[in-house]
Amino acid sequence: MINTVYKGDDTRAFENTFITINLENPLGYVVSKAIFVCGCIQKPFKNPVFPLGINLDSQETAKLNYTNVCYLVVFDENGLQKTCNGTLTFLAQNGVLGQNDRTCC
């Protein structure tokens, strides 16, 4: 089953963590930086600690496509890049409230 998020929602709501990434690193290599890439969204993490929790704010979810394929790119201690194997796919449905509909009468 593919998870779904609504455009305009903040995935941190109610103390949630939307995505948790575990990195298999049995030799304990230093990971100096990680970048979570999902379409036009790039979330950098300096000296990341795994498992890595990923959340998207309301502006980021508003930019999502209907189907989103995400990647994790990591960098070693020399700044050399490696794209991790595997992807994460989730759907983003149109939000129920528009930006101007969030106030109550």
Rosetta silent file (secondary structure, phi, psi, omega in degrees, C-alpha in Angstrom):
SEQUENCE: MINTVYKGDDTRAFENTFITINLENPLGYVVSKAIFVCGCIQKPFKNPVFPLGINLDSQETAKLNYTNVCYLVVFDENGLQKTCNGTLTFLAQNGVLGQNDRTCC
SCORE:     score description
SCORE:     0.000 S_00000001
   1 L     0.000  133.961  179.520    0.000    0.000    0.000 S_00000001
   2 L   -92.283  131.198  178.025    1.302    3.446   -0.946 S_00000001
   3 L   -68.777  154.854  179.226    0.996    6.176    1.678 S_00000001
   4 E  -126.623  142.228  173.204   -0.893    9.352    0.845 S_00000001
   5 E  -126.027  154.801  176.669   -0.378   12.947    1.949 S_00000001
   6 E  -101.996  134.981  177.708   -2.620   15.921    1.206 S_00000001
   7 L   -60.184  133.533 -178.205   -1.168   19.005   -0.475 S_00000001
   8 L    94.861  -13.670  176.784   -1.017   21.861    2.017 S_00000001
   9 L   -79.727  154.379  173.432   -0.746   19.572    5.054 S_00000001
  10 L  -105.932  118.998 -173.737    2.262   19.698    7.390 S_00000001
  11 L   -71.784   -6.035  176.098    3.438   16.146    8.083 S_00000001
  12 L   -83.572   -8.237 -176.364    4.700   17.189   11.559 S_00000001
  13 H   -54.542  139.883  179.549    1.117   17.741   12.732 S_00000001
  14 H    58.512   37.078  176.163    0.254   15.876   15.935 S_00000001
  15 H    59.146   34.177 -178.785    3.944   15.079   16.536 S_00000001
  16 L   -84.630  153.491  166.232    4.076   12.813   13.481 S_00000001
  17 L  -119.398  115.934 -173.394    7.151   11.697   11.559 S_00000001
  18 L   -69.160  -46.531 -176.652    6.140   11.129    7.937 S_00000001
  19 E  -132.730  135.530  173.070    9.175    9.125    6.782 S_00000001
  20 E  -120.949  124.026 -177.446   11.846    7.294    8.765 S_00000001
  21 E  -112.525  125.508  171.756   14.966    6.208    6.887 S_00000001
  22 L  -103.572  134.163  179.571   17.396    3.619    8.198 S_00000001
  23 L  -106.125  123.338  175.395   20.767    3.461    6.445 S_00000001
  24 L   -77.012  114.859 -176.105   22.528    0.114    6.224 S_00000001
  25 L  -144.497   64.526 -172.967   26.117    0.963    7.137 S_00000001
  26 L   -63.824  -23.171  179.099   27.631   -2.157    8.731 S_00000001
  27 L   -90.628   -0.561  174.535   31.214   -0.886    8.389 S_00000001
  28 L    68.755   33.460  177.253   30.361    2.373   10.140 S_00000001
  29 L   -60.854  148.345  176.145   31.472    4.757    7.413 S_00000001
  30 L   -73.214  129.650  172.722   31.166    8.459    8.215 S_00000001
  31 L  -109.114  107.721 -174.492   28.191   10.082    6.505 S_00000001
  32 L   -81.701  -25.856 -178.654   28.995   13.795    6.384 S_00000001
  33 E  -158.085  149.993  173.149   25.799   14.882    4.655 S_00000001
  34 E  -135.538  145.740  175.528   22.535   13.442    3.359 S_00000001
  35 E  -129.996  120.652  173.984   20.010   14.983    0.992 S_00000001
  36 E   -86.040  121.501 -175.979   16.438   13.705    0.752 S_00000001
  37 E  -117.731  123.175  179.993   15.289   14.382   -2.824 S_00000001
  38 E  -141.697   96.290 -174.478   11.628   14.241   -3.796 S_00000001
  39 L    62.820 -127.865 -179.556   10.821   15.998   -7.071 S_00000001
  40 L   -83.765   -1.810 -178.590   11.807   19.658   -6.676 S_00000001
  41 E   -91.000  127.571  174.266   12.127   19.276   -2.891 S_00000001
  42 E  -128.242  122.664  179.655   15.614   18.801   -1.456 S_00000001
  43 E  -116.445  106.463 -179.472   16.073   18.505    2.309 S_00000001
  44 E   -85.260  148.543  177.107   19.757   18.545    3.350 S_00000001
  45 E  -134.802  118.163  177.069   21.046   17.097    6.627 S_00000001
  46 E   -87.490  133.349 -177.587   24.584   17.821    7.837 S_00000001
  47 L    48.048   58.525 -175.170   26.143   14.955    9.854 S_00000001
  48 L   -64.984  147.767  175.835   22.852   12.999    9.792 S_00000001
  49 L  -111.471  128.046 -179.114   21.969   10.571   12.552 S_00000001
  50 L  -102.961  143.186    4.789   20.090    7.433   11.495 S_00000001
  51 L   -68.028  143.347 -175.900   17.309    6.538   11.656 S_00000001
  52 E  -101.172  122.585  178.753   16.597    9.843    9.931 S_00000001
  53 E   -90.291  131.284 -178.936   13.153   11.401   10.360 S_00000001
  54 E  -119.652  129.449  172.498   11.767   13.318    7.376 S_00000001
  55 L  -130.386  155.555  177.358    8.820   15.704    7.467 S_00000001
  56 L  -119.737  133.807  177.791    7.418   18.086    4.875 S_00000001
  57 L   -82.244  176.932 -174.292    5.913   21.457    5.745 S_00000001
  58 H   -64.818  -33.167  177.084    2.740   22.786    4.133 S_00000001
  59 H   -68.007  -37.202  179.356    4.651   24.733    1.468 S_00000001
  60 H   -70.353  -44.571 -179.651    6.582   21.604    0.496 S_00000001
  61 H   -65.028  -28.416  177.970    3.530   19.332    0.296 S_00000001
  62 H   -65.660  -23.307 -179.009    1.825   21.946   -1.900 S_00000001
  63 L   -87.661   -8.404 -173.831    4.621   21.430   -4.476 S_00000001
  64 L   -68.821  152.701  171.662    4.244   17.652   -4.686 S_00000001
  65 L   -84.040  174.482  176.788    3.076   15.780   -7.755 S_00000001
  66 L   -63.479  -48.012  175.451    0.296   13.202   -7.579 S_00000001
  67 E  -110.475  128.515 -175.450    2.892   10.376   -7.584 S_00000001
  68 E  -123.505  125.743  176.831    6.213   11.146   -5.872 S_00000001
  69 E  -111.669  124.308 -173.229    9.385    9.073   -6.092 S_00000001
  70 E  -118.058  152.118 -177.401   12.009   10.015   -3.519 S_00000001
  71 E  -131.553  160.949  170.986   15.700    9.235   -3.123 S_00000001
  72 E  -121.191  125.962  176.654   18.394    9.594   -0.476 S_00000001
  73 E  -111.272  129.997  179.864   21.819   10.863   -1.518 S_00000001
  74 E  -120.788  157.980 -178.849   24.663   10.554    0.995 S_00000001
  75 E  -127.416  138.647  179.185   28.183   11.941    1.069 S_00000001
  76 L   -81.675 -174.722 -176.200   31.264   10.386    2.646 S_00000001
  77 L   -66.466  -15.070  177.311   33.838   12.167    4.793 S_00000001
  78 L   -97.774    5.257 -179.757   35.568   13.394    1.614 S_00000001
  79 L    80.483   13.044 -179.989   32.363   14.906    0.218 S_00000001
  80 L   -83.801  136.259 -172.250   31.961   12.159   -2.395 S_00000001
  81 E   -89.828  141.429  172.095   28.354   11.449   -3.407 S_00000001
  82 E  -140.926  123.617  174.223   26.536    8.084   -3.413 S_00000001
  83 E   -84.206  126.624 -177.583   22.843    7.700   -4.243 S_00000001
  84 L   -68.335  149.527  175.005   21.350    5.020   -2.019 S_00000001
  85 L   -68.409  146.000  175.677   19.689    1.972   -3.552 S_00000001
  86 L    91.680  161.345  178.440   15.928    1.947   -3.495 S_00000001
  87 L  -138.086  166.179  173.554   13.255    4.599   -3.616 S_00000001
  88 E  -120.846  131.416  179.813   10.232    5.677   -1.635 S_00000001
  89 E  -122.062  134.004  174.238    6.969    6.334   -3.480 S_00000001
  90 E  -147.935  162.900 -178.718    3.891    8.075   -2.125 S_00000001
  91 E  -101.141  151.944  174.173    0.848    9.922   -3.441 S_00000001
  92 E  -129.080  112.409  178.581   -0.170   13.545   -2.838 S_00000001
  93 E   -90.925  156.140  175.854   -3.834   14.345   -3.223 S_00000001
  94 L   -58.453  142.000  179.908   -5.217   17.855   -3.568 S_00000001
  95 L   -72.032  160.774 -179.443   -5.857   19.461   -0.198 S_00000001
  96 L   -81.991  -37.485 -179.436   -9.334   20.075    1.157 S_00000001
  97 L  -105.185  139.089  171.646   -8.633   23.672    2.246 S_00000001
  98 L   -81.944  171.453 -178.963   -7.109   26.362    0.088 S_00000001
  99 H   -58.346  -33.866 -177.174   -4.532   28.778    1.514 S_00000001
 100 H   -90.701   -2.176 -177.158   -7.256   31.393    2.158 S_00000001
 101 H   -95.117    8.641 -171.708   -9.738   28.904    3.668 S_00000001
 102 L   -91.460    8.633  177.019   -7.793   28.312    6.894 S_00000001
 103 L  -106.325  149.941 -178.745   -9.495   30.966    8.997 S_00000001
 104 L  -104.436  144.790  179.803  -12.665   30.393   10.923 S_00000001
 105 L   -71.013    0.000    0.000  -15.619   32.829   10.999 S_00000001
